[in-house]
Amino acid sequence: MTVAEPARVLHALNLAWRWTGVDFAEIAGQSLMGHLLAIDRKGTFHYVDPDILAVTPLGDESAARRHMALPETKAIWRADALVDAATQRLGLTVLGEVYSRTLSAILSGDYGHENLVRIDLVDLIYLTGDLARQTRDLPDGARVQLKAT
């Protein structure tokens, strides 16, 4: 999928995920669920996964191709069942939008179709980058309660 407004997406990625120490230079790909394949200034490819709030270094282009060719990665990237359910329930995305889950569903790991939303990709990057930063040191299984502001 082609990235709409790649400069805006790249800017958001660098602001929201800068705490990881990665200096992103290019967006190589985007999925309908907001997953990104990005390249840093050193030429290292990274997989940005908003579902698990993680940036995973993949290595050079060859390593990135191998990773993206894995059946599990293809299934996560395409997320056919989630995309189909979201399209049915929410309609098609418009330019710059992706499907995702509500913040509480991301934190709880709930992939129920009722938790799917349409969201601007840049907003998703900011939200998940901030969530990842805030929760990075929590042990697995820690209970997190969202507070309305």
Buried (B, 14 or more C-beta within 10 A) or exposed (E): EEBBBEEBBBBBBBBBBEEBEBEBBBBBBBBBBBBBBBBBEEEBBBBBBBBEBBBEEBEEEEEBEEBBEEEEBEEBBBBEEBBEBBBEEBEEBEEBBBBBBBBEBBBBEEBEBEBBBBBBBBBBBBBBBBBBBEEEEEEEEEEEEEEEE
